């Protein structure tokens, strides 16, 4: 059974590259050599039109002889040239998954005429539309190197807005929409089940906040580990460079210094990524605290409502005997919350919730200390 065809790209994801001088030279030479290839094709193509097979026969060997372009890039270039002749004029050098690869959250490797290089990047964002049939393009735009990739968003416009909105804002909307509106509606209708459903929805939101926080912590650890490795490499090169200088091997010392500069540029990119992750972790903490506070508020409202409506207690008890295990766990967690004052912990969130409890207690003690200091 053949795989389902992939949807054509409908948007452009742009990475702004931050190459060091050596990498910048390699990228610039690659773009220049590709321009030479297009000139050769213009001279030799003749009546071949947009026939890729005919173009290959006429010009492949000439391009390989007169340029330093990798064979894979020459093949893509022939397809690109044919597309240009058919009216699909697009900027830059065509690339595919074998000519570029995302190596880390802040680095991409690209094949050039001087070999494969690793370049730090920043994500510039998305734009509607994608020109051409090839998956990516290397573009020099006003002295700035960009890697533009054709992508197919798999989420709706509303979902894309939520992805970029941030976990704290999303949890705020959940709290406003569930913890208050739903509970008030349930109280007006005298319906305990609706309140309990609102609490379960808050629990689902808490799980989302925990998952986001866990991902951010994992990314922080990964970036931090890589930064430590690079820092150790830089320190190790220091002694090697001194040894080379003492031995009058300036060629080796120069190579070591060049490597240090490359590594330092990677650290700058990692520091930026680490700062972004730290901000996400802080936002995640606030989001989780907000959701757990909303759950405590909803639990208190539910308890008050049950006390004010004794007739509902029996119905609620009967419902409990017929309830699913998930509902039983939710109610048991609610009982623990009311008894101890500590939010109940859904399965899998013990470590996160313990950390949040300590974080909350610390915030309480600090604020209490400030009140005492004013007296």
Beta strands, then each sheet from edge to edge (+ up, - down):
strand 1: 11-18
strand 2: 93-95
strand 3: 100-104
strand 4: 107-112
strand 5: 115-128
strand 6: 136-141
strand 7: 144-151
sheet 1: 2+ 6- 7+ 1- 5+ 4- 3+
end
